[in-house]
């Protein structure tokens, strides 16, 4: 793995490793990694999915990764029309009044940016597919759950990890 990340690249951290540990046993034909950052999750997922597509809003993040064949620079899944078995996203979820760091700032209550990403991914989830995304106890994750349900998803918590200053919450949204 290449170590020269763009200044705007989200480097793998505790949340990335938590999500990777959960998804490493997922299987299917196609998976979408939204906000791939360093590409760590896309590489983990490539072990069990023949088709892995990774998107990021930051071209520098994509160009600093070890080359991966299906990288697309776009906002969320806005440029895609393929339906995937699984969509994975370690999105920016920390509450912020303004977006100073697009790798972690989730907007008001930590919900604004995550909801936009989930909304853009909706069209990319096949009928029996699912979206796995991380949020935090610092965010208003109940509001995010309700907004995601309004998009037609069934939503549940599938895993939690207590850290010193927050609890990571892994959510699953299914059609």
Beta strands, then each sheet from edge to edge (+ up, - down):
strand 1: 28-34
strand 2: 49-56
strand 3: 71-73
strand 4: 84-89
strand 5: 125-136
strand 6: 154-162
strand 7: 167-174
sheet 1: 3+ 2+ 1+ 4+ 5+ 7- 6+
end
